[in-house]
Each structure stands twice: as C-alpha cells, then as structure tokens.
Amino acid sequence: MRLTAKILKKPITSALIAIVCGFLVAAVVLAAAGYNPWQAFGALFSGMFARPKYVSNVLIKAAPIILTGLSVAFAYKTSLFNIGAEGQYIVSAIVVTLLGIRLNLPAPLLIPVLLAAGMLAGGIWGGLVGLLKAKYGIHEVITSIMLNWIAFYLSNYIVNLPAFHQPDSTGTYPIRESGYIMLLPNWKRSPQGMAALSRIPWLREVMMRTDVNFGILIAVFMAVLVGFVLYRTAKGFELRAVGFNRDAAQFAGIDVGRSLLGSMLISGALSGLAGCVAIMGAAPHNISTLAAFENNGFNGLSVAFIAGGSPVGCIFAGLLFGGFLYGGQTVQADVGAPSEIINIMMGTIVFFMALSKLISTLADRLAKGSALHAE
C-alpha cells in the first residue's frame, strides 16, 4: 500500500492517468459516432511514427509548443499565469518577418539578429503584463488576454501593408533564405547533397520532404537551461520564493515587483523564441492573415499543465501534443473521423490533469490506511 501511495503521488503518474483517460473518452466519443476507436488510434499512431518524415514533422510541430509551454511553466513557478503566450508568439513572428524581409545580411549575422529580435519582442510584450502587475496590481490574465487580441489584429494589419504584402496571397513576403534555421537547406539541394542522400533512403526522405530544422534542439536546450536557472541559481530561488509566498519573500528582502517584471520578461522571451522557430524553421517563412488564433501559445498552456510546471516535462508533453496535432490529420484522412476528436483528447487530458490533486488525496488516504493497518 505504501508503495502504491508513493507511486500515485509522483507527478508523472498523474500525467499518465490523464493521458489514459483522454484516450478512453476519445474512444467512447468515436464509438458513439459510429467509428472504430482502435482503427482511429491505429491511424493516429501511424500518422506519427509510420514513416521517417512523419517523425520529423512531429518534431517540427512540437518545437514551438515546447517553448510556449516553457514560457507558461516559468511564469507559473513564480505565481503568474501567463495566458498571453499566444500574443507574445505573434508579436515575435511579426518582428522576425519584418526584419527577415528588410535585412540583407549573411546567415551568421541574420540568424542571431532575428532570434534576438524575436525574443526581445516577446519579452517586451510579456514585460508589459509584468509591469502592470507589479506597479498597479492589474491581474495578468486580464492584460494578457487584451494583449493577445492587440497582437492578433496588429499582425493582420502588418500583413496587408503594401510594403510587405505578397501579391495574390494572404501573407507577407517570406524572410530571406539567410534567416532560415533549417538543416543544410542549400547542401541537400546540391548535386553532391542529393547524391549523398540517395544512399540513405530514410535520411533522404527526412531531408527532402520535410523542413527539418534546429527548432527541437533549441527547445530541448532551453528546457534544460530554464530548469537550471529555476532550481540551481540564486535568481531562480528568488523567483520561486515569490511564487511560494509573496509576502514572506518581501519580508526576506526580495524585491517582489522586480521579480514579477523579470519573470514576465523571461516568460515572454521564451514565447518569442517560439515565434522565431516557427518563422525561421518552416515554410512558408512568413506571417499570414489570421482568421483565428493559431493556438501555439494556447497549446503551450496545456503542455505546461500536463508537465506539472516542470521545464523538462514540457519536452515530453510538447512532443505528445505535436504528435497528436500532426497524427490527427491521418485519423481524418484514413478513418473519416473528424480531426476535432484530437482536440477532445487533448482537452480531456488537461481536464484530468487539473484533477491531479484527487490522485494525491487518494495516495494520502492509502498511506494513512497502510499506517493504521501496520499499527
């Protein structure tokens, strides 16, 4: 009993239970709609793993979601609810696109400039939320939501400016190729590259049929870095102390207002980096007119909750979401089931993660029962 209670109290247990529940609910919905759940789930996993290009596309899809998940998780650890990751992502994408079109620089210069500019834009957008919270006590959820919509309409305004709008399209011109972070984009199209890749079929499929890029490596590196900053540095301790108990942190001499502002600056910069990866790492390398939010930021909320706020956990939660989003297209194509079933699964997983305290309560009762039985 004690072992069972100990296992139930681990965060990964709550995540696994939530994922299983998500599949169960999806199975019930599919069966009620007249579809074979096993066939649908088979198509889902086939769309994620059946071919090398599918795996590559899952990684491409997951990278920005991992980063926005990190953004939300970082803010959450410091008692802030960054629901504005979507707006920070959009603003970064705008800045990266505009600079990527205008600046004619070689790759060694343009890539770091675009990454820095995108993170700065996201950081400023997030910093506005932190400033209003620290200085005037305005709740971050309200300001974040408002800034999301401002970013949304600003993006559509920029897209339609004559200087940037690409004729006969719904988007801007793409950024310059020297701003791409794809893996060897010129070499793989050269005669030498094509000859070398022809000898390795799976690698040729990945390189030639997907926009394989360094985004996933950036996301993993940032997850490790964020975890290190939060749990291995004095600044991270300060930020978490504010999250645990703001009054006690202030009594201990920590500048709470500065910590709140710093937290949102960093959180916004992480979402900004997600915007950089999305524009620089995959076609069409531009921004387009938005009819609705793309949800890279909002999916980051779900990733952070499934990960329990763990930076490293965001890697695995982001890969799960990336797989669902990409593999879900196969469910509709092969089985005929609506792709919205994937949204139901993801929503159910998040719902059960929100109920994770019930699992901890059950673990505590099992531990007490075991102790009483031992006596």
C-alpha positions, 0 to 999 in steps of 0.5 A: 500500500505504501508503495502504491501511495508513493507511486500515485503521488509522483507527478508523472503518474498523474500525467499518465492517468490523464493521458489514459483517460483522454484516450478512453473518452476519445474512444467512447466519443468515436464509438458513439459516432459510429467509428472504430476507436482502435482503427482511429488510434491505429491511424493516429499512431501511424500518422506519427511514427509510420514513416521517417518524415512523419517523425520529423514533422512531429518534431517540427510541430512540437518545437514551438509548443515546447517553448510556449509551454516553457514560457507558461511553466516559468511564469507559473513557478513564480505565481503568474499565469501567463495566458498571453503566450499566444500574443507574445508568439505573434508579436515575435513572428511579426518582428522576425518577418519584418526584419527577415524581409528588410535585412540583407545580411549573411546567415551568421549575422541574420540568424542571431539578429532575428532570434534576438529580435524575436525574443526581445519582442516577446519579452517586451510584450510579456514585460508589459503584463509584468509591469502592470502587475507589479506597479498597479496590481492589474491581474495578468490574465486580464492584460494578457488576454487584451494583449493577445487580441492587440497582437492578433489584429496588429499582425493582420494589419502588418500583413496587408501593408503594401510594403510587405504584402505578397501579391495574390496571397494572404501573407507577407513576403517570406524572410530571406533564405539567410534567416532560415534555421533549417538543416543544410537547406542549400547542401541537400539541394546540391548535386553532391547533397542529393547524391549523398542522400540517395544512399540513405533512403530514410535520411533522404526522405527526412531531408527532402520532404520535410523542413527539418530544422534546429527548432527541437534542439533549441527547445530541448536546450532551453528546457534544460537551461530554464530548469537550471536557472529555476532550481540551481541559481540564486535568481531562480530561488528568488523567483520561486520564493515569490511564487511560494509566498509573496509576502514572506519573500518581501519580508526576506528582502526580495524585491517582489515587483522586480521579480514579477517584471523579470519573470514576465520578461523571461516568460515572454522571451521564451514565447518569442523564441517560439515565434522565431522557430516557427518563422525561421524553421518552416515554410512558408517563412512568413506571417499570414492573415489570421482568421483565428488564433493559431493556438501555439501559445494556447497549446503551450498552456496545456503542455505546461499543465500536463508537465506539472510546471516542470521545464523538462516535462514540457519536452515530453508533453510538447512532443505528445501534443505535436504528435497528436496535432500532426497524427490527427490529420491521418485519423481524418484522412484514413478513418473519416473521423473528424480531426476535432476528436484530437482536440477532445483528447487533448482537452480531456487530458488537461481536464484530468490533469487539473484533477491531479490533486484527487490522485494525491488525496487518494495516495494520502488516504492509502498511506494513512490506511497502510499506517493504521493497518501496520499499527 
